Amino acid sequence: MISELKKLIETSQRIILATHRNPDLDSLASALLFRDYLNSLGKLSCLANNCNADKEAKQVLNRLGITLDCSQTCTCGDLTIMFDVANKAQLEVEICQGSRVVVFDHHEVRGIRGDLEFIDPESPSTVEVVVNALREMGYTPSELMVKLTLAAILSETNRFSRATQGTFETVAWLLKVSGVNYRDALALLVRELDDSAKIALIKGSIRLIPYRAGSMIVCVTNVNAYEGLVAGKLLDIGCDAAFVVSDHGDELRVIARSRSINVAVILSKIAEELGGEGGGHEGAGMLVTKEKQPYVKVLNLIISKLEDLLGERLREIK
């Protein structure tokens, strides 16, 4: 597939690099890494983003001195390369008719396909898939790109707690070719929460409803922002799976994280009943629907699908 990708790049005049909406470090670092590779070839590309990356991604880019051109508008390209995009609802840019599509991803449950796909459901991050493909293509990242990539891997694997053997092999190669100090990459992720993030965490905790099924504890809550942050923190405090519902007016989102069940499958099934799209991978998933839904209905669907998956009734912990 590497030779096919090279040919696509060589024969393309305008290349669009697409992240998912509100890109996290994994999605954004993947696109920036690939853009750096294209720059080394003298190939022009357009990074399709709304400059609305999540807080962590913005923090890392700022600390590395990487700026995004928010005035840039990406029109139709003859090649569109997508990074960490599980379904069309996550896509910010329109795929124009006739555009060839390349997909880099690690999501097992997907609702979008490409003409050429680099997908590894066993990989805990998309950026690892990108690094290894670029490595086969003869690309060696700069020190700046290595720091960005390491930060993305650390973030997506929760400081290696979800890492595989392949993760450590990729990280070892990155450190070897760059001379970057691992501690420098780790320092990029030290986060100071602003007031709005703190409020979201507090509200998420107050509204939390915990359920038990056997030895598993499932936590469901709702907030207006920072869904991913809240879901991650719920795992940190002891939830085996966390579902965070967020009503944004024009759309409803459900972000899920888990250490033990495939939340992407659950959200995909719920999305079918809500007229939306859902996807992700075993440990992390997202659902998006444009149709207005009452929170109680979404909560009941989450519980119902979990009970179907586990084969056991969930009991609320009081």
C-alpha positions as a Markdown table, in Angstrom:
| # | Residue | x | y | z |
|---|---|---|---|---|
| 1 | Met | 0.0 | 0.0 | 0.0 |
| 2 | Ile | 3.0 | 2.3 | 0.6 |
| 3 | Ser | 3.8 | 2.3 | -3.1 |
| 4 | Glu | 0.1 | 3.1 | -3.9 |
| 5 | Leu | 0.2 | 6.0 | -1.4 |
| 6 | Lys | 3.4 | 7.4 | -3.0 |
| 7 | Lys | 1.8 | 7.3 | -6.4 |
| 8 | Leu | -1.3 | 9.1 | -5.2 |
| 9 | Ile | 0.8 | 11.8 | -3.7 |
| 10 | Glu | 3.0 | 12.2 | -6.7 |
| 11 | Thr | 0.0 | 12.5 | -9.1 |
| 12 | Ser | -2.0 | 14.9 | -6.9 |
| 13 | Gln | -1.9 | 18.6 | -7.4 |
| 14 | Arg | -3.9 | 19.7 | -4.4 |
| 15 | Ile | -3.9 | 17.6 | -1.2 |
| 16 | Ile | -6.3 | 18.2 | 1.7 |
| 17 | Leu | -5.4 | 17.0 | 5.2 |
| 18 | Ala | -8.5 | 16.5 | 7.3 |
| 19 | Thr | -8.7 | 16.0 | 11.1 |
| 20 | His | -11.9 | 15.3 | 13.0 |
| 21 | Arg | -13.8 | 18.3 | 14.4 |
| 22 | Asn | -12.3 | 19.8 | 17.6 |
| 23 | Pro | -9.2 | 17.7 | 17.0 |
| 24 | Asp | -7.3 | 16.2 | 19.8 |
| 25 | Leu | -3.6 | 15.7 | 19.8 |
| 26 | Asp | -3.8 | 12.3 | 18.1 |
| 27 | Ser | -5.7 | 13.6 | 15.1 |
| 28 | Leu | -3.9 | 17.0 | 14.8 |
| 29 | Ala | -0.4 | 15.6 | 15.3 |
| 30 | Ser | -1.1 | 13.0 | 12.7 |
| 31 | Ala | -2.1 | 15.7 | 10.2 |
| 32 | Leu | 0.8 | 18.0 | 11.1 |
| 33 | Leu | 3.3 | 15.2 | 10.8 |
| 34 | Phe | 2.0 | 14.2 | 7.4 |
| 35 | Arg | 2.1 | 17.9 | 6.3 |
| 36 | Asp | 5.8 | 18.0 | 7.3 |
| 37 | Tyr | 6.5 | 15.0 | 5.1 |
| 38 | Leu | 4.7 | 16.6 | 2.2 |
| 39 | Asn | 6.6 | 19.8 | 2.7 |
| 40 | Ser | 9.8 | 17.8 | 2.5 |
| 41 | Leu | 8.7 | 16.7 | -0.9 |
| 42 | Gly | 7.8 | 20.2 | -2.0 |
| 43 | Lys | 4.1 | 19.2 | -2.2 |
| 44 | Leu | 1.5 | 21.9 | -1.3 |
| 45 | Ser | -1.2 | 20.8 | 1.1 |
| 46 | Cys | -4.1 | 22.4 | 3.0 |
| 47 | Leu | -4.8 | 21.5 | 6.6 |
| 48 | Ala | -8.5 | 21.6 | 7.0 |
| 49 | Asn | -9.3 | 22.7 | 10.5 |
| 50 | Asn | -11.4 | 25.3 | 12.2 |
| 51 | Cys | -8.6 | 26.2 | 14.7 |
| 52 | Asn | -10.9 | 24.8 | 17.4 |
| 53 | Ala | -8.6 | 22.1 | 18.6 |
| 54 | Asp | -9.2 | 20.8 | 22.1 |
| 55 | Lys | -7.4 | 22.5 | 25.1 |
| 56 | Glu | -4.7 | 19.9 | 25.4 |
| 57 | Ala | -3.8 | 20.1 | 21.7 |
| 58 | Lys | -3.7 | 23.9 | 21.8 |
| 59 | Gln | -1.5 | 23.9 | 24.9 |
| 60 | Val | 1.0 | 21.5 | 23.3 |
| 61 | Leu | 1.1 | 23.5 | 20.0 |
| 62 | Asn | 1.6 | 26.7 | 22.0 |
| 63 | Arg | 4.5 | 25.3 | 24.0 |
| 64 | Leu | 6.2 | 24.0 | 20.9 |
| 65 | Gly | 5.6 | 27.3 | 19.0 |
| 66 | Ile | 3.5 | 25.7 | 16.3 |
| 67 | Thr | 0.8 | 28.0 | 14.9 |
| 68 | Leu | -2.2 | 27.1 | 12.7 |
| 69 | Asp | -3.4 | 29.4 | 9.9 |
| 70 | Cys | -7.0 | 30.0 | 10.9 |
| 71 | Ser | -7.5 | 32.1 | 7.7 |
| 72 | Gln | -6.8 | 29.2 | 5.4 |
| 73 | Thr | -9.9 | 27.8 | 3.6 |
| 74 | Cys | -9.5 | 24.4 | 2.0 |
| 75 | Thr | -11.4 | 24.0 | -1.2 |
| 76 | Cys | -11.7 | 20.8 | -3.2 |
| 77 | Gly | -8.6 | 18.8 | -3.6 |
| 78 | Asp | -7.9 | 15.8 | -5.9 |
| 79 | Leu | -6.6 | 13.9 | -2.8 |
| 80 | Thr | -8.1 | 14.0 | 0.7 |
| 81 | Ile | -6.2 | 12.4 | 3.6 |
| 82 | Met | -8.2 | 11.9 | 6.8 |
| 83 | Phe | -6.7 | 11.3 | 10.2 |
| 84 | Asp | -8.6 | 9.7 | 13.2 |
| 85 | Val | -12.0 | 10.3 | 11.6 |
| 86 | Ala | -14.5 | 7.5 | 12.4 |
| 87 | Asn | -17.6 | 8.9 | 10.7 |
| 88 | Lys | -18.8 | 11.7 | 8.5 |
| 89 | Ala | -20.3 | 13.5 | 11.5 |
| 90 | Gln | -16.8 | 14.1 | 12.8 |
| 91 | Leu | -15.5 | 15.5 | 9.5 |
| 92 | Glu | -15.2 | 19.3 | 9.2 |
| 93 | Val | -14.4 | 19.5 | 5.5 |
| 94 | Glu | -16.6 | 18.2 | 2.6 |
| 95 | Ile | -15.2 | 15.5 | 0.5 |
| 96 | Cys | -15.6 | 16.7 | -3.0 |
| 97 | Gln | -16.8 | 14.6 | -5.9 |
| 98 | Gly | -13.9 | 12.9 | -7.7 |
| 99 | Ser | -11.5 | 13.4 | -4.8 |
| 100 | Arg | -9.5 | 10.3 | -3.9 |
| 101 | Val | -9.5 | 9.5 | -0.2 |
| 102 | Val | -6.8 | 8.0 | 2.1 |
| 103 | Val | -7.7 | 7.1 | 5.6 |
| 104 | Phe | -5.3 | 6.8 | 8.6 |
| 105 | Asp | -7.1 | 5.5 | 11.7 |
| 106 | His | -7.2 | 3.0 | 14.6 |
| 107 | His | -11.0 | 3.0 | 15.1 |
| 108 | Glu | -12.5 | -0.5 | 14.9 |
| 109 | Val | -16.1 | 0.8 | 14.4 |
| 110 | Arg | -16.2 | 3.1 | 11.4 |
| 111 | Gly | -18.8 | 4.8 | 9.2 |
| 112 | Ile | -16.5 | 6.2 | 6.6 |
| 113 | Arg | -14.3 | 4.5 | 4.0 |
| 114 | Gly | -11.3 | 5.4 | 1.8 |
| 115 | Asp | -9.9 | 4.4 | -1.5 |
| 116 | Leu | -6.7 | 3.5 | 0.4 |
| 117 | Glu | -6.8 | 2.7 | 4.1 |
| 118 | Phe | -4.1 | 2.5 | 6.7 |
| 119 | Ile | -6.2 | 1.2 | 9.7 |
| 120 | Asp | -4.9 | -0.7 | 12.7 |
| 121 | Pro | -7.5 | -1.4 | 15.4 |
| 122 | Glu | -4.7 | -2.8 | 17.6 |
| 123 | Ser | -2.9 | 0.5 | 17.7 |
| 124 | Pro | -3.9 | 2.7 | 20.6 |
| 125 | Ser | -3.3 | 5.8 | 18.5 |
| 126 | Thr | -3.6 | 7.0 | 14.9 |
| 127 | Val | -0.3 | 8.9 | 15.0 |
| 128 | Glu | 1.5 | 5.6 | 15.5 |
| 129 | Val | 0.0 | 4.3 | 12.2 |
| 130 | Val | 1.1 | 7.6 | 10.5 |
| 131 | Val | 4.6 | 7.4 | 11.9 |
| 132 | Asn | 5.2 | 3.9 | 10.7 |
| 133 | Ala | 3.8 | 4.5 | 7.3 |
| 134 | Leu | 6.0 | 7.6 | 6.9 |
| 135 | Arg | 9.0 | 5.7 | 8.2 |
| 136 | Glu | 8.5 | 3.1 | 5.4 |
| 137 | Met | 8.4 | 6.0 | 2.9 |
| 138 | Gly | 11.8 | 7.2 | 4.0 |
| 139 | Tyr | 10.8 | 10.1 | 6.2 |
| 140 | Thr | 12.7 | 11.1 | 9.3 |
| 141 | Pro | 10.9 | 13.6 | 11.5 |
| 142 | Ser | 12.6 | 16.7 | 12.9 |
| 143 | Glu | 13.1 | 17.2 | 16.6 |
| 144 | Leu | 10.0 | 19.5 | 16.7 |
| 145 | Met | 7.8 | 16.8 | 15.0 |
| 146 | Val | 9.2 | 14.1 | 17.3 |
| 147 | Lys | 8.2 | 16.1 | 20.4 |
| 148 | Leu | 4.7 | 16.7 | 19.0 |
| 149 | Thr | 4.3 | 13.0 | 18.1 |
| 150 | Leu | 5.6 | 11.7 | 21.5 |
| 151 | Ala | 3.2 | 14.1 | 23.2 |
| 152 | Ala | 0.3 | 12.7 | 21.1 |
| 153 | Ile | 1.2 | 9.1 | 21.8 |
| 154 | Leu | 1.5 | 9.8 | 25.6 |
| 155 | Ser | -1.8 | 11.5 | 25.6 |
| 156 | Glu | -3.7 | 8.9 | 23.5 |
| 157 | Thr | -2.3 | 6.0 | 25.5 |
| 158 | Asn | -2.8 | 7.7 | 28.9 |
| 159 | Arg | 0.9 | 7.8 | 29.6 |
| 160 | Phe | 1.4 | 4.3 | 28.1 |
| 161 | Ser | -1.3 | 2.6 | 30.2 |
| 162 | Arg | -2.9 | 1.5 | 26.9 |
| 163 | Ala | 0.4 | 1.0 | 25.0 |
| 164 | Thr | 1.3 | -2.1 | 23.0 |
| 165 | Gln | 4.6 | -3.6 | 22.1 |
| 166 | Gly | 4.3 | -1.7 | 18.8 |
| 167 | Thr | 3.9 | 1.6 | 20.7 |
| 168 | Phe | 7.2 | 1.1 | 22.6 |
| 169 | Glu | 8.9 | 0.1 | 19.3 |
| 170 | Thr | 7.7 | 3.3 | 17.6 |
| 171 | Val | 8.7 | 5.5 | 20.6 |
| 172 | Ala | 12.1 | 3.9 | 20.7 |
| 173 | Trp | 12.7 | 4.7 | 17.0 |
| 174 | Leu | 11.5 | 8.3 | 17.5 |
| 175 | Leu | 13.9 | 8.8 | 20.4 |
| 176 | Lys | 16.8 | 7.2 | 18.5 |
| 177 | Val | 16.5 | 9.3 | 15.3 |
| 178 | Ser | 16.0 | 12.6 | 17.1 |
| 179 | Gly | 17.9 | 12.6 | 20.4 |
| 180 | Val | 14.8 | 14.1 | 22.0 |
| 181 | Asn | 14.6 | 13.7 | 25.8 |
| 182 | Tyr | 11.4 | 11.8 | 26.8 |
| 183 | Arg | 11.0 | 14.1 | 29.8 |
| 184 | Asp | 10.7 | 17.1 | 27.5 |
| 185 | Ala | 7.8 | 15.5 | 25.7 |
| 186 | Leu | 6.1 | 14.5 | 29.0 |
| 187 | Ala | 6.4 | 18.1 | 30.3 |
| 188 | Leu | 4.4 | 19.3 | 27.3 |
| 189 | Leu | 1.3 | 17.6 | 28.7 |
| 190 | Val | 1.5 | 19.1 | 32.2 |
| 191 | Arg | -1.9 | 20.8 | 32.3 |
| 192 | Glu | -3.2 | 23.7 | 34.3 |
| 193 | Leu | -7.0 | 23.6 | 34.3 |
| 194 | Asp | -8.8 | 26.9 | 33.6 |
| 195 | Asp | -12.0 | 27.8 | 35.5 |
| 196 | Ser | -14.3 | 26.4 | 32.9 |
| 197 | Ala | -12.6 | 23.1 | 32.9 |
| 198 | Lys | -12.8 | 22.9 | 36.7 |
| 199 | Ile | -16.5 | 23.8 | 36.6 |
| 200 | Ala | -17.1 | 21.0 | 34.0 |
| 201 | Leu | -15.4 | 18.5 | 36.2 |
| 202 | Ile | -17.3 | 19.6 | 39.3 |
| 203 | Lys | -20.7 | 19.5 | 37.4 |
| 204 | Gly | -19.9 | 16.2 | 35.9 |
| 205 | Ser | -19.2 | 14.8 | 39.4 |
| 206 | Ile | -22.4 | 16.3 | 41.0 |
| 207 | Arg | -24.6 | 14.9 | 38.2 |
| 208 | Leu | -22.8 | 11.5 | 38.2 |
| 209 | Ile | -25.1 | 8.4 | 38.3 |
| 210 | Pro | -23.1 | 5.2 | 39.1 |
| 211 | Tyr | -24.3 | 1.8 | 38.2 |
| 212 | Arg | -23.0 | -1.7 | 39.1 |
| 213 | Ala | -23.1 | -4.9 | 37.1 |
| 214 | Gly | -21.2 | -7.6 | 38.9 |
| 215 | Ser | -17.8 | -6.1 | 39.7 |
| 216 | Met | -18.1 | -3.5 | 37.0 |
| 217 | Ile | -18.9 | 0.1 | 37.8 |
| 218 | Val | -20.4 | 2.2 | 35.0 |
| 219 | Cys | -20.7 | 6.0 | 35.4 |
| 220 | Val | -23.1 | 8.2 | 33.4 |
| 221 | Thr | -23.2 | 12.0 | 33.6 |
| 222 | Asn | -23.9 | 15.2 | 31.6 |
| 223 | Val | -22.0 | 18.4 | 31.1 |
| 224 | Asn | -22.0 | 21.3 | 28.5 |
| 225 | Ala | -18.3 | 21.1 | 27.6 |
| 226 | Tyr | -15.0 | 19.2 | 28.2 |
| 227 | Glu | -16.7 | 15.8 | 27.8 |
| 228 | Gly | -13.5 | 14.0 | 27.0 |
| 229 | Leu | -11.8 | 15.5 | 30.1 |
| 230 | Val | -14.7 | 14.5 | 32.3 |
| 231 | Ala | -14.9 | 11.0 | 30.9 |
| 232 | Gly | -11.1 | 10.5 | 31.5 |
| 233 | Lys | -11.3 | 11.7 | 35.0 |
| 234 | Leu | -14.2 | 9.4 | 35.8 |
| 235 | Leu | -11.9 | 6.5 | 34.9 |
| 236 | Asp | -9.2 | 7.9 | 37.1 |
| 237 | Ile | -11.5 | 7.9 | 40.1 |
| 238 | Gly | -12.6 | 4.3 | 39.7 |
| 239 | Cys | -15.3 | 4.0 | 37.0 |
| 240 | Asp | -14.7 | 1.0 | 34.7 |
| 241 | Ala | -16.7 | 2.7 | 31.9 |
| 242 | Ala | -17.8 | 6.4 | 31.6 |
| 243 | Phe | -20.5 | 7.9 | 29.4 |
| 244 | Val | -20.7 | 11.7 | 29.2 |
| 245 | Val | -23.7 | 13.3 | 27.5 |
| 246 | Ser | -23.4 | 16.8 | 26.2 |
| 247 | Asp | -26.2 | 19.0 | 24.6 |
| 248 | His | -24.7 | 21.6 | 22.3 |
| 249 | Gly | -28.0 | 23.0 | 21.1 |
| 250 | Asp | -27.5 | 22.1 | 17.4 |
| 251 | Glu | -26.3 | 18.6 | 18.2 |
| 252 | Leu | -26.1 | 16.1 | 21.0 |
| 253 | Arg | -22.8 | 14.2 | 21.8 |
| 254 | Val | -22.0 | 11.3 | 23.9 |
| 255 | Ile | -18.3 | 10.7 | 24.7 |
| 256 | Ala | -17.4 | 7.3 | 26.3 |
| 257 | Arg | -14.2 | 5.9 | 27.8 |
| 258 | Ser | -13.6 | 2.4 | 29.1 |
| 259 | Arg | -10.9 | 0.0 | 30.2 |
| 260 | Ser | -13.0 | -3.2 | 29.8 |
| 261 | Ile | -15.8 | -3.0 | 27.3 |
| 262 | Asn | -16.2 | -1.9 | 23.7 |
| 263 | Val | -17.9 | 1.5 | 24.0 |
| 264 | Ala | -17.7 | 2.2 | 20.3 |
| 265 | Val | -20.0 | -0.7 | 19.5 |
| 266 | Ile | -22.5 | 0.5 | 22.2 |
| 267 | Leu | -22.5 | 4.1 | 20.8 |
| 268 | Ser | -22.8 | 2.9 | 17.3 |
| 269 | Lys | -26.0 | 1.0 | 18.2 |
| 270 | Ile | -27.4 | 3.9 | 20.1 |
| 271 | Ala | -26.7 | 6.2 | 17.2 |
| 272 | Glu | -28.8 | 4.0 | 14.9 |
| 273 | Glu | -31.8 | 4.6 | 17.2 |
| 274 | Leu | -31.1 | 8.3 | 17.6 |
| 275 | Gly | -30.6 | 9.1 | 13.9 |
| 276 | Gly | -26.9 | 10.0 | 14.4 |
| 277 | Glu | -23.5 | 8.5 | 13.8 |
| 278 | Gly | -21.3 | 6.7 | 16.3 |
| 279 | Gly | -17.9 | 5.0 | 16.2 |
| 280 | Gly | -14.5 | 4.8 | 17.8 |
| 281 | His | -12.5 | 1.9 | 19.2 |
| 282 | Glu | -12.8 | -0.3 | 22.2 |
| 283 | Gly | -11.5 | 2.1 | 24.8 |
| 284 | Ala | -13.0 | 5.3 | 23.4 |
| 285 | Gly | -16.0 | 6.3 | 21.4 |
| 286 | Met | -18.2 | 9.2 | 20.3 |
| 287 | Leu | -21.8 | 9.6 | 19.2 |
| 288 | Val | -23.1 | 12.7 | 17.4 |
| 289 | Thr | -26.8 | 13.3 | 16.5 |
| 290 | Lys | -28.4 | 16.5 | 15.1 |
| 291 | Glu | -31.8 | 15.5 | 16.4 |
| 292 | Lys | -32.9 | 17.0 | 19.8 |
| 293 | Gln | -33.0 | 14.2 | 22.4 |
| 294 | Pro | -34.1 | 14.3 | 26.1 |
| 295 | Tyr | -31.3 | 13.3 | 28.4 |
| 296 | Val | -33.5 | 10.7 | 30.1 |
| 297 | Lys | -34.0 | 8.9 | 26.7 |
| 298 | Val | -30.3 | 8.9 | 26.0 |
| 299 | Leu | -29.5 | 7.7 | 29.6 |
| 300 | Asn | -32.0 | 4.8 | 29.2 |
| 301 | Leu | -30.6 | 3.8 | 25.9 |
| 302 | Ile | -27.1 | 3.7 | 27.3 |
| 303 | Ile | -28.2 | 1.5 | 30.2 |
| 304 | Ser | -30.3 | -0.8 | 27.9 |
| 305 | Lys | -27.4 | -1.4 | 25.4 |
| 306 | Leu | -25.0 | -2.0 | 28.3 |
| 307 | Glu | -27.3 | -4.6 | 29.8 |
| 308 | Asp | -27.6 | -6.3 | 26.4 |
| 309 | Leu | -23.8 | -6.4 | 26.1 |
| 310 | Leu | -23.2 | -7.6 | 29.6 |
| 311 | Gly | -26.1 | -9.9 | 29.9 |
| 312 | Glu | -26.8 | -8.5 | 33.3 |
| 313 | Arg | -29.1 | -5.9 | 34.8 |
| 314 | Leu | -27.4 | -2.6 | 35.9 |
| 315 | Arg | -28.3 | -1.5 | 39.4 |
| 316 | Glu | -27.9 | 2.1 | 40.4 |
| 317 | Ile | -25.5 | 2.6 | 43.3 |
| 318 | Lys | -27.1 | 4.7 | 46.0 |
